[in-house]
């Protein structure tokens, strides 16, 4: 087992990139009350995990990510937290900017905002009140508005969905800038990362996928006069302790019939470490581990994962 710090490939300046490992809860998590959530968050901070990531699913048992992050912020002093991901289509970007700027300030700059278009699920689309064809245009208008509201003194905007003059949002985030992460691996999603985001955090992806996707993201960013920090590429890594099955495996096979699910779902800590090492070699350095089956006792689970995986952090 790897007990040494592991370094990602050097960036263009020759500097080694920092590896950071966070931990997340999926959309079906039962960790949604104080009895389970409190010790879970406390252990993440005590053990040295970099960050906590909360999913969003209106029709699932997972807690609302913004509420969960705010709750976690009040229990911790070092742990960072992000959404994996927060659905943007259907939300007013001004109110999103206000809420997240407030959370970043109250947590002293520990927010890692990540947005998405929403699950490919009719019930979810209906809950947000946005038709499928309108999700991407809504997202592409709303995200730049949010970013401007975090940085500009007064914002004028006249778009298809939102219009205002001289709008100012306070308080400002502590982080300047408050950097935005996006997921996805389809060509259109990769190009959106290059156009609009500061980092890329895809899920159910292989190291080869990350290496190829990174090239598309960086080229698109360059075409738009932008540059993505070389430390802002990573992956969400679902894992299991026994051979997984059921809907998640069926979904992977339907989406990627050429892919062995074992390539994206490591089984056991040895396999987790091995996969992370391969991601690092491909140029990724930020990771979020998500258990496919949650334990009865978080203390034992997190302790085991931390002892094997956190030595990779540097």
matplotlib code that plots the C-alpha trace (Angstrom):
import matplotlib.pyplot as plt

x = [0.0, 1.2, 2.4, 4.3, 3.0, 2.2, 2.7, 0.8, 2.7, 4.3, 2.6, 4.1, 6.2, 7.7, 5.9, 4.4, 0.6, -1.0, -3.2, -6.3, -8.9, -12.4, -15.4, -18.9, -22.4, -24.5, -28.1, -29.5, -27.6, -29.3, -26.9, -29.5, -30.1, -28.0, -27.4, -25.4, -24.4, -22.8, -20.2, -19.6, -18.7, -16.6, -14.6, -13.9, -12.4, -10.5, -9.0, -7.7, -10.0, -9.8, -13.5, -17.1, -19.3, -23.1, -25.3, -28.6, -31.7, -35.1, -36.8, -34.0, -33.2, -30.0, -30.1, -30.3, -26.6, -26.6, -28.4, -26.0, -22.9, -24.0, -24.7, -21.2, -19.6, -20.9, -19.3, -15.9, -13.1, -10.9, -13.0, -14.0, -17.3, -18.9, -21.9, -21.7, -23.6, -26.1, -28.7, -28.7, -31.5, -34.7, -33.0, -32.7, -29.0, -29.2, -30.5, -28.0, -25.2, -26.4, -26.8, -23.4, -21.5, -23.0, -21.9, -18.4, -18.1, -19.5, -17.2, -14.2, -13.7, -14.2, -16.9, -16.2, -19.2, -20.0, -23.0, -24.8, -27.8, -29.6, -30.3, -31.8, -35.0, -38.5, -39.6, -36.5, -37.0, -40.7, -39.6, -37.3, -39.9, -37.5, -38.0, -35.2, -34.4, -34.1, -31.7, -28.4, -29.5, -30.6, -27.3, -25.2, -27.0, -27.2, -23.6, -21.9, -24.4, -23.5, -19.8, -20.3, -22.4, -19.5, -16.9, -18.5, -19.7, -22.8, -24.2, -26.3, -27.8, -30.5, -31.0, -33.7, -34.6, -33.2, -33.0, -31.7, -29.8, -27.2, -27.7, -25.2, -25.0, -23.5, -21.7, -19.0, -17.3, -14.1, -12.5, -11.5, -12.5, -14.9, -14.0, -16.6, -16.3, -18.3, -18.7, -19.8, -17.8, -19.8, -18.2, -20.6, -20.0, -16.3, -16.5, -18.8, -16.1, -13.5, -15.8, -17.3, -15.6, -12.4, -12.2, -13.5, -14.7, -16.3, -17.8, -17.7, -14.7, -11.4, -7.9, -7.8, -11.1, -9.7, -6.5, -8.5, -11.1, -8.5, -7.2, -10.6, -11.2, -7.8, -8.2, -11.7, -10.5, -7.6, -9.9, -11.9, -8.9, -9.0, -6.8, -7.7, -5.4, -3.5, -4.4, -8.1, -8.7, -10.0, -12.6, -15.5, -14.6, -17.4, -16.1, -17.2, -15.9, -17.7, -18.4, -21.1, -24.3, -27.8, -28.9, -25.5, -23.7, -26.7, -26.5, -22.8, -23.2, -26.0, -24.0, -20.7, -21.2, -17.5, -16.5, -15.9, -17.6, -14.5, -12.6, -14.6, -15.7, -12.7, -13.4, -11.4, -8.8, -5.9, -8.0, -8.9, -5.2, -4.3, -6.9, -6.0, -2.4, -3.5, -5.6, -2.6, -0.4, -3.1, -2.9, -5.7, -5.1, -8.4, -10.6, -13.9, -14.5, -18.2, -19.2, -21.8, -23.0, -22.8, -21.6, -23.5, -20.5, -18.9, -16.0, -14.7, -15.2, -13.6, -10.7, -9.9, -10.2, -8.2, -5.3, -4.9, -5.8, -4.9, -1.1, -1.5, -2.1, 0.8]
y = [0.0, 3.5, 5.3, 8.1, 11.5, 11.2, 14.1, 14.8, 15.7, 19.1, 22.1, 24.4, 26.1, 22.8, 23.1, 19.9, 19.9, 19.3, 16.2, 16.7, 14.0, 14.8, 12.6, 12.7, 11.4, 10.2, 11.0, 8.0, 8.6, 7.7, 10.2, 12.8, 13.3, 14.6, 11.1, 10.1, 13.4, 15.0, 12.2, 11.9, 15.5, 15.5, 12.5, 14.0, 17.1, 15.1, 12.6, 15.3, 14.9, 18.0, 18.5, 17.3, 17.1, 16.8, 15.7, 17.2, 15.2, 16.7, 13.2, 11.5, 11.2, 13.3, 16.6, 19.9, 20.6, 24.3, 23.5, 20.6, 22.6, 25.4, 22.9, 21.3, 24.7, 25.4, 22.2, 22.6, 25.1, 23.6, 21.3, 22.7, 21.7, 21.6, 20.5, 17.5, 19.2, 21.9, 22.2, 25.6, 25.5, 26.6, 28.7, 32.5, 33.3, 36.4, 34.4, 31.7, 34.3, 35.8, 32.5, 31.1, 34.4, 34.5, 30.9, 31.5, 34.5, 32.8, 29.8, 32.0, 31.0, 27.3, 26.9, 24.9, 25.7, 23.2, 23.3, 21.1, 20.9, 18.3, 14.6, 13.1, 12.4, 13.7, 14.1, 16.3, 18.5, 19.0, 19.8, 22.6, 23.8, 23.7, 21.7, 19.5, 21.7, 24.8, 23.4, 24.3, 27.8, 28.6, 27.3, 29.3, 32.5, 32.1, 31.0, 34.1, 36.3, 34.6, 35.1, 38.7, 39.3, 37.9, 40.3, 43.4, 46.5, 46.9, 44.4, 45.2, 42.2, 41.8, 38.2, 35.9, 34.8, 37.6, 41.3, 43.9, 47.2, 48.2, 45.2, 44.6, 41.5, 41.7, 40.4, 39.5, 36.1, 35.8, 34.0, 36.3, 34.9, 32.2, 29.5, 27.3, 23.6, 21.7, 18.0, 16.1, 14.3, 14.7, 16.9, 19.8, 19.5, 19.6, 22.7, 24.3, 23.7, 25.4, 28.4, 29.0, 27.1, 27.1, 23.4, 20.0, 17.2, 14.4, 11.2, 7.5, 8.2, 6.5, 8.0, 7.9, 9.7, 12.4, 12.8, 13.2, 15.4, 17.7, 18.4, 19.4, 21.7, 23.4, 23.9, 25.4, 27.6, 28.9, 29.5, 31.8, 33.6, 31.7, 29.4, 26.6, 26.2, 22.9, 21.9, 22.1, 18.7, 15.8, 13.1, 11.8, 8.2, 5.9, 2.8, -0.4, -3.1, -5.9, -6.4, -3.9, -4.7, -3.5, -0.2, 1.5, -1.2, -1.5, 2.3, 2.2, -0.7, 1.1, 4.3, 2.7, -0.8, -1.0, -0.3, -2.8, -1.2, -2.2, 0.4, 3.2, 1.5, 0.3, -2.5, -2.3, 0.1, -1.3, -0.7, 2.8, 3.7, 2.1, 4.0, 7.4, 6.8, 6.3, 9.4, 11.4, 10.1, 11.3, 14.8, 14.9, 16.0, 16.6, 13.7, 12.9, 9.4, 8.3, 5.0, 3.1, 1.4, 3.4, 1.8, 1.4, 3.0, 6.0, 6.1, 2.6, 3.3, 6.7, 5.5, 2.7, 4.8, 7.6, 5.3, 3.9, 6.9, 10.1, 9.4, 10.3, 13.9, 16.2]
z = [0.0, -0.8, 2.3, 0.5, -0.8, -4.5, -6.9, -10.1, -13.2, -13.1, -14.6, -17.3, -14.7, -13.4, -10.1, -8.7, -8.3, -4.9, -4.5, -2.4, -1.5, -0.5, 0.4, -0.8, -0.3, -3.1, -4.0, -2.1, 1.1, 4.4, 6.1, 6.4, 10.1, 12.9, 14.3, 11.2, 9.7, 12.8, 13.4, 9.7, 9.3, 12.5, 11.4, 8.0, 9.7, 12.4, 9.9, 7.5, 4.4, 2.3, 1.6, 1.8, -1.3, -1.2, -4.1, -5.1, -5.9, -5.2, -5.2, -3.3, 0.5, 0.3, 2.2, 0.2, -0.5, 0.5, 3.8, 4.4, 3.6, 5.9, 8.7, 8.1, 8.1, 11.6, 12.9, 11.4, 11.0, 8.2, 6.1, 2.7, 1.0, -2.4, -4.3, -6.6, -8.2, -7.6, -10.4, -11.9, -14.5, -12.7, -10.2, -10.1, -10.5, -8.3, -5.3, -5.9, -6.0, -2.7, -0.9, -1.9, -1.3, 2.2, 2.8, 1.6, 3.9, 7.0, 6.5, 5.9, 2.3, 2.4, -0.4, -3.6, -5.8, -8.5, -10.9, -13.4, -15.7, -13.6, -13.7, -16.9, -15.1, -16.0, -12.4, -11.6, -14.7, -13.7, -10.1, -11.4, -13.9, -16.9, -20.1, -21.3, -24.3, -22.1, -19.5, -21.4, -22.5, -18.9, -17.5, -20.1, -19.2, -15.5, -14.6, -16.1, -14.3, -11.0, -11.5, -12.4, -9.3, -7.1, -8.6, -10.1, -8.3, -10.5, -13.0, -16.0, -17.8, -20.4, -21.5, -22.5, -18.9, -16.7, -16.9, -14.5, -14.2, -11.7, -9.5, -6.7, -4.4, -0.9, 1.0, -1.3, -1.1, 0.9, -2.1, -4.9, -7.2, -6.0, -8.5, -10.1, -11.0, -13.5, -14.3, -17.3, -20.0, -23.2, -25.9, -25.2, -21.5, -21.9, -24.1, -21.5, -18.8, -21.0, -21.7, -18.3, -15.4, -13.4, -12.8, -14.1, -11.8, -13.9, -12.5, -13.7, -15.8, -16.5, -16.4, -20.2, -20.3, -18.0, -20.1, -23.3, -21.7, -20.3, -23.8, -25.0, -21.9, -22.2, -26.0, -25.6, -22.8, -24.9, -27.9, -25.5, -24.1, -20.9, -18.9, -16.5, -13.5, -14.1, -10.5, -11.2, -12.9, -10.9, -10.7, -8.5, -7.7, -6.5, -4.7, -3.1, -0.8, -2.6, -6.3, -7.1, -9.0, -9.5, -11.1, -10.9, -12.9, -15.3, -15.9, -16.6, -19.1, -20.8, -21.1, -21.9, -23.2, -24.1, -20.5, -17.7, -14.6, -12.6, -14.5, -12.8, -9.5, -7.6, -5.1, -1.9, -0.7, -2.8, -6.0, -4.8, -4.4, -7.7, -9.6, -7.9, -8.9, -12.5, -12.4, -11.1, -13.9, -16.3, -14.9, -12.3, -8.7, -7.0, -6.0, -4.3, -3.0, -2.8, -1.2, -3.2, 0.0, 3.2, 6.4, 9.6, 11.4, 9.7, 12.2, 11.1, 7.4, 7.3, 9.5, 7.1, 4.0, 5.6, 6.6, 3.1, 0.9, 2.7, 2.5, -1.2, -0.2, -0.2]

ax = plt.figure().add_subplot(projection="3d")
ax.plot(x, y, z, "-o")
ax.set_aspect("equal")
plt.show()
